[in-house]
Structures are given as C-alpha cells and as structure tokens.
Amino acid sequence: MRVDIVTIFPEFFSVLDLSLLGKARQSGLIEVTAHDLRDATHDRHRTVDDTPYGGGAGMVMKPEPWGEAIDGIVGDGASDALLVVPSPAGEPFTQQIARELAAEQHLVFACGRYEGIDQRVVDHYATRMRVRLISLGDYVLNGGEVAVMAMIEAAGRLVPGVVGNPESLVEESHEDGLLEYPSYTKPASWRGLDVPPVLLSGNHGAIAAWRHEQQIERTRRVRPELLGE
Ligand SMILES: N#Cc1c(-c2ccc3ccn(Cc4ccncc4)c3c2)n[nH]c1N
C-alpha cells in the first residue's frame, strides 16, 4: 500500500516511523510519504489560504496549491488512487471504512486546516478519481492531521502482514459488530481483585461462552445501538 499525505504540517507524521507502522514501512508493506503543501506555493510568503468568498470568519485554503500538490502525486489525468479528505462534513469513520481503506493500493490524504479546503478541489478531483470525505467523529478538530493519523493506523494495521498474529484482529471491538470482552493477565489477584475464575478453568468452551456474553453485556450497556436496541 502506498500512502501520500498532503499537509502544511508534514512533521506531524514523523511519528509514523515508530511502532507497528514503522516496521510496516521498513518492510515495504506500507509506503508513507508526507508532502508539504507549501512546496506547491510560489509566492514569497508561501501562501496557502485566503479570505472566504461570501464573507464569514476564518480563512479558506486556496485551490491552486492543492491542485499542484495532488497532481504531483497522481499525475494530471485519471487515477486509481483514492483521495480521502477528512472533514467534519464527511461520512463517519468506522471499522468497515478502515477495512475498505486497507484494501486500497494507493491512498492520498488531503489534510485541510483553517476553515477547510476550497470546494473546487474536491469537485475537480472527483472527475479524475474516487474521492471520500470522512469524519473522525462528531466533534470539531482544527485540521485533518489527527484524523488522518487515526485512519492510517486503523487501516494500516489491517494490511496483511502488518500485524504479526492476524488472529489478534478477529476478537477486537467492532470487528464482529460487538465491543470486545474484558482482558486479564497475571497476577490472578491484584489489590483484592481476582481474575474471573472461568478464565483459569482451562475449559475453552466455557471461556468462549463467557467472553461472548461479556461482549453482549458490554455492548448493551455502552453501545446499545450496535445491537439495534
Ligand atoms: N475528520 C475530521 C474532523 C474535523 C476536521 C477535518 C479537517 C479540517 C480542516 C479544517 N478543519 C477545521 C474546521 C473546519 C470547518 N469547521 C470546523 C473546523 C478541519 C476539521 N473536525 N472534526 C472532525 N471529526
């Protein structure tokens, strides 16, 4: 998988050199490149924003630098890459979307700032490639970088070979539509709190049943809508 990120804060993504995704990059499973949008400007102040047509507070990101930056990644014609634009107006990011992103060969993320990116950037690239506006959640961030970091981590860990033991991906929250069961490790008793005895029983059938019941109970308590309730 190739991942290109366009942002005015490319250094924000240096953290992707660490941990699991760092290993995936070193092994060539995932190639991540952060591009500085200001490298696609040509004025002395490296301007990427301007006042909004129609008035209003804040600034809007100019279309020209975005056009030059994204063309520099996908060329100037049609592209099979998927352009992902984090936006408060986007579709809610879910595990299913993470799976869909993980199946892509080439992802291009456009990280906006200020009040967002001139709409014509999305409109233009929608004529040349698939474009998805995706929201991290129903709260307001100052830009797209945090959202893109979450999307890259959520999708990257699903890319075959990135996670050592694929089994560990199966029993996670949201993977089967339920929240995950509680986990325990040694010691068997800690500050007067004991590990549920069934987990020490060695009875794998009873353990699986208990874990599933815990998933249902936790999902009903915390996220009843996932059960259609
Ligand atoms: N994904 C996602 C997001 C964002 C988000 C994403 C990109 C940009 C670019 C600029 N801003 C700032 C802004 C713009 C317009 N309205 C309010 C704030 C962004 C916010 N906020 N909340 C989310 N869940």
The ligand as a Tripos MOL2 file, in Angstrom:
@<TRIPOS>MOLECULE
LIG
   24    27     1     0     0
SMALL
NO_CHARGES

@<TRIPOS>ATOM
      1 N1        -12.0880   14.3360   10.0240 N.1       1 LIG1
      2 C1        -12.4120   15.2520   10.6710 C.1       1 LIG1
      3 C2        -12.8350   16.3060   11.5360 C.ar      1 LIG1
      4 C3        -12.5340   17.6730   11.5450 C.ar      1 LIG1
      5 C4        -11.7370   18.4770   10.6000 C.ar      1 LIG1
      6 C5        -11.1460   17.9060    9.4860 C.ar      1 LIG1
      7 C6        -10.4520   18.6820    8.5810 C.ar      1 LIG1
      8 C7        -10.3550   20.0610    8.8000 C.ar      1 LIG1
      9 C8         -9.7790   21.1290    8.0740 C.ar      1 LIG1
     10 C9        -10.0020   22.2970    8.7770 C.ar      1 LIG1
     11 N2        -10.6910   21.9760    9.9100 N.ar      1 LIG1
     12 C10       -11.1430   22.9460   10.9110 C.3       1 LIG1
     13 C11       -12.6160   23.1740   10.7840 C.ar      1 LIG1
     14 C12       -13.1950   23.2690    9.5310 C.ar      1 LIG1
     15 C13       -14.5770   23.5040    9.4460 C.ar      1 LIG1
     16 N3        -15.3270   23.6200   10.5540 N.ar      1 LIG1
     17 C14       -14.7560   23.4970   11.7620 C.ar      1 LIG1
     18 C15       -13.3920   23.2690   11.8960 C.ar      1 LIG1
     19 C16       -10.9400   20.6430    9.9350 C.ar      1 LIG1
     20 C17       -11.6260   19.8540   10.8480 C.ar      1 LIG1
     21 N4        -13.1840   18.2220   12.6060 N.ar      1 LIG1
     22 N5        -13.8620   17.2470   13.2550 N.ar      1 LIG1
     23 C18       -13.6740   16.0720   12.6310 C.ar      1 LIG1
     24 N6        -14.2140   14.8760   13.0220 N.pl3     1 LIG1
@<TRIPOS>BOND
     1     1     2 3
     2     2     3 1
     3     3     4 ar
     4     3    23 ar
     5     4     5 1
     6     4    21 ar
     7     5     6 ar
     8     5    20 ar
     9     6     7 ar
    10     7     8 ar
    11     8     9 ar
    12     8    19 ar
    13     9    10 ar
    14    10    11 ar
    15    11    12 1
    16    11    19 ar
    17    12    13 1
    18    13    14 ar
    19    13    18 ar
    20    14    15 ar
    21    15    16 ar
    22    16    17 ar
    23    17    18 ar
    24    19    20 ar
    25    21    22 ar
    26    22    23 ar
    27    23    24 1
@<TRIPOS>SUBSTRUCTURE
     1 LIG1         1 GROUP 0 **** ****
